Amino acid sequence: MLTDDGKPPAEDARYAVAGDCLENRGTHAKPVMFTIPCSDTKADYKVMFSATSQGKCPPEFDEYTERGGRTGDTTLCLTKVRH
């Protein structure tokens, strides 16, 4: 399925894996993250790895946790994308 602009629809960050990039469509205090291509200039973060099993990221990474869902909470360790 494609959207009107010919791109696939954005996916929730809960399905992101290492190497995926995310766009924050919320605020810094209340992020709303979606997976987008890393080549997109709107990409804010790159997923380095999932910390879902540990629940915390090492201090050198930004951390994003998406609460709830069928599989429970998802915690991703991120770095900022430099364009």
Sine and cosine of phi, psi and omega as CSV:
sin_phi,cos_phi,sin_psi,cos_psi,sin_omega,cos_omega
0.00,0.00,0.69,-0.72,0.04,-1.00
-0.87,-0.49,0.45,-0.89,0.06,-1.00
-1.00,0.06,0.01,-1.00,-0.03,-1.00
-0.85,0.52,-0.48,0.88,-0.02,-1.00
-1.00,0.04,0.11,0.99,0.04,-1.00
1.00,0.08,0.01,1.00,0.00,-1.00
-0.99,-0.15,0.47,-0.88,0.08,-1.00
-0.92,0.40,0.47,-0.88,0.00,-1.00
-0.91,0.42,0.49,-0.87,0.01,-1.00
-0.92,0.40,0.59,-0.81,0.06,-1.00
-0.96,-0.27,0.53,-0.85,0.11,-0.99
-0.84,0.54,0.52,-0.85,0.01,-1.00
-0.90,0.44,-0.35,0.94,-0.04,-1.00
-0.86,0.50,-0.37,0.93,-0.02,-1.00
-0.99,-0.13,0.07,1.00,-0.02,-1.00
-0.95,0.32,0.51,-0.86,0.06,-1.00
-0.80,-0.60,0.20,-0.98,0.02,-1.00
-0.79,0.61,0.74,-0.67,-0.01,-1.00
0.99,-0.16,-0.32,0.95,0.06,-1.00
-0.96,0.26,0.39,-0.92,0.08,-1.00
-0.91,-0.41,0.44,-0.90,-0.07,-1.00
-0.81,-0.59,0.56,-0.83,0.15,-0.99
-0.93,-0.36,0.73,-0.68,0.07,-1.00
-1.00,-0.04,0.93,-0.37,0.02,-1.00
-0.99,-0.16,0.13,0.99,0.07,-1.00
-0.96,-0.30,-0.62,-0.78,0.05,-1.00
-0.90,-0.43,0.10,-0.99,0.05,-1.00
-0.89,0.45,-0.65,0.76,-0.01,-1.00
-0.96,0.28,-0.53,0.85,0.00,-1.00
-0.74,-0.67,0.97,0.24,-0.04,-1.00
-0.94,0.34,0.55,-0.84,0.12,-0.99
-0.78,-0.63,0.98,-0.20,-0.16,-0.99
-0.98,-0.18,0.63,-0.78,0.06,-1.00
-0.73,-0.68,0.57,-0.82,0.05,-1.00
-0.98,0.22,0.78,-0.63,0.05,-1.00
-0.66,-0.75,0.26,-0.97,0.04,-1.00
-0.88,0.47,0.61,-0.79,0.01,-1.00
-0.91,0.42,-0.39,0.92,0.02,-1.00
-0.97,0.25,-0.23,0.97,0.00,-1.00
-0.95,0.30,0.74,-0.68,-0.01,-1.00
-0.92,0.40,-0.23,0.97,0.03,-1.00
-0.99,0.10,-0.10,1.00,0.01,-1.00
-0.91,0.42,0.84,-0.54,-0.02,-1.00
-0.99,-0.17,-0.58,0.82,-0.10,-1.00
-0.67,-0.74,0.45,-0.89,0.13,-0.99
-0.90,-0.43,0.72,-0.69,0.01,-1.00
-0.97,0.22,0.85,-0.53,0.03,-1.00
-1.00,-0.01,-0.68,0.73,0.08,-1.00
-0.19,-0.98,0.21,-0.98,0.04,-1.00
-1.00,-0.07,0.70,-0.71,0.07,-1.00
-0.92,-0.39,0.40,0.92,-0.07,-1.00
-0.84,0.55,-0.68,0.74,-0.03,-1.00
-0.94,0.34,-0.55,0.83,0.03,-1.00
-1.00,0.04,-0.47,0.88,0.00,-1.00
0.99,0.12,-0.18,0.98,-0.02,-1.00
-0.64,-0.77,0.50,-0.87,0.10,-1.00
-0.99,-0.16,0.44,-0.90,0.14,-0.99
-0.86,0.51,0.44,-0.90,-0.12,-0.99
-0.88,0.47,-0.36,0.93,-0.02,-1.00
-0.98,0.20,-0.05,1.00,0.00,-1.00
-0.92,-0.40,0.49,-0.87,0.21,-0.98
-0.98,0.22,0.51,-0.86,-0.05,-1.00
-0.86,-0.51,0.68,-0.73,0.07,-1.00
-0.75,-0.66,0.80,-0.60,0.04,-1.00
-0.86,-0.51,0.79,-0.61,0.10,-1.00
-0.97,-0.26,0.84,-0.53,-0.12,-0.99
-1.00,0.03,0.54,-0.84,0.13,-0.99
0.99,0.16,-0.38,-0.93,-0.06,-1.00
1.00,-0.02,0.15,-0.99,-0.03,-1.00
-0.90,0.43,-0.51,0.86,-0.06,-1.00
-0.99,-0.15,0.12,0.99,-0.02,-1.00
1.00,0.03,-0.34,-0.94,-0.03,-1.00
-0.96,0.28,0.53,-0.85,0.08,-1.00
-0.85,-0.53,0.82,-0.58,0.04,-1.00
-0.89,-0.45,0.82,-0.58,-0.02,-1.00
-0.88,-0.47,0.65,-0.76,0.07,-1.00
-0.99,-0.17,0.81,-0.59,-0.19,-0.98
-0.82,-0.57,0.42,-0.91,0.23,-0.97
-0.83,-0.55,0.45,-0.89,0.02,-1.00
-0.95,0.30,0.59,-0.80,0.06,-1.00
-1.00,0.03,0.76,-0.65,0.05,-1.00
-0.98,-0.21,0.85,-0.53,-0.02,-1.00
-0.98,-0.18,0.00,0.00,0.00,0.00
